[in-house]
């Protein structure tokens, strides 16, 4: 483990056949259990992120939250549960959303500093939340943005809850609001019930480097909010980016996070030097490990030549500047030894399959919605085979609720006639979850 | 990128100008080492640069080279000073080259000469980094450097070649063990030559190692090899003192005796191919054609705690040339007779030129591996050139 508390490991087959140009690698970034970053967020009470972090809880208060009534009550309880987990010294706020949005606590649109009495006050304010009105998620995000900007914190995180579709603003308005928030805070999104749209919420969570999931039964909200807030409290380092240097005339084909879930970062590049670009990874807690899949097309050199196809640096940016936390080299060596150049790196292959599986599930479910059963059967069947082959049991179980599996190994399936909406949405939201393969097996 | 280091006739200390005697290892006045070992560390003062980008007018100059040797512009691994090195000490010479198909030179060599009361002694070490280990280029250089250092010091103080050779390989093994890290154990093959007369009894070493049986067990002789059991004192009265050849090795770098009157290989590979041959499972051609042929069974590295180096002593009865080489050469010319055909008679009078020609032969034959060739004409010529 390096001094910074981060390690960057590269797993690849560096050998290319004569004329070969595609270099693929799995980059594993791991933070130490005892990671601390000099110049990072000030440690608060209990060693947590303290005054360096800020949390906003955004609650849907649209009229549908009253159908059934337990939904709004569960949402209030979930806000209270999350507030209880906010550590002393952390800035926080609660926001309500309908077709407009307003601060619930503190009511002046700033952030409170968590302590016993502010937490109690926030819970009292949340207890008064009532359901009435429409849904305009872009408005909610803009409100959160304005509140975050009243407080200087390096680690900014929000939890967003909705039960419906974004009906009361145009899609472009939501997109503009998302763009406004990008890079300012991260956001975990939850849909309660089954009347919301997975693709819509995924757009928010992906852009804001958070998670998306379904909570089919409102009774599960409090536990889920507690877990999300606990995870947020564990974060220590904000704004970490993968900085990828590539040689002249090289082209990055993609940069994806592939574990714990698939997030395509390719389009998120911001140029950081003449031959380097930064890809955001968000905030990190101690003891985290994530995998990234990088693919670069290079100009081939001659047999026997070696090239640096990419230098991957982990960079933390803060008010005091940026710091390189770790580095790994992706190499290319051209050889006429076909035994070397045809060897498939097991981890690269594994994650190629996991990303394909996520795409197949999303495309298959979309085809099913459109009534194209043939395409749906083919895609979901192939996804079943990939889940089986890679040992992704969670995804295999979710798939089995949507299709009848005749033979998992060959991906022979039949679409179920009746599928619960919640099962379909759970499969959709969790299609991007991957399993890891240990390096020793590679 | 070539280096030619020619040992001058030592008449005065190069550092302080103090006159020196022919047998002096160090300047009596300032302590400068007078005939230090030379090692293929790379060309002195070599500045790495990208062969492509440094001549591209569209790229702002100078183009930076990263600490790990890549061009900051095009990413190419740029040549290092080790890609091709020539070392010439007059009485022996060596050439090492990257070859064609490998991206760097993971071979290393080290040469030295020592003036002893019995006469000049030539010393050489060739190491070939094991490609499947981490930093094989560092491993080979460390092995060659450590080996030659111990050999030179031991021979200077009058240790017999056998004890000197065993002490050297032990030190080289310890040196490589020290290179091991979380990434693994850098490893290399090893072959050393000590060519020349045995020490005059009692001349330098008071007693002990030079003439007593070697009690060491750590890096002892392999029972199966044709090792002698102890250094025997030279007996000038009964034999001309042109001396002997002592070879010590681990792995599949080889030594050969090349002579118009009959050539032979002096080493037996520590390799799976050799084990197949020894077990009668295959003949040499079959064994070398198998994909496992180059898997070595002994080497220098932390993953082998106490490598059992093998040692052999050969007393030539006439003139010839001793060759030490990595498999980058012998892959193309495995037979001693073939090597002799290519090397002789030039190797007997101009070992540097002959080494260059052998290296070029391997490159022309495909250059599949790094190539190192060291030649020692026997009997040793006077070190005066």
Interface residues (C-beta under 8 A of the other chain):
Chain A: X246 X247 X248 X249 X250 X275 X298 X299 X301 X303 X304 X305 X306 X307 X308 X309 X311 X329 X333 X335 X336
Chain B: X53 X59 X66 X68 X70 X71 X72 X73 X74 X75 X76 X77 X99 X100 X101 X102 X103 X104
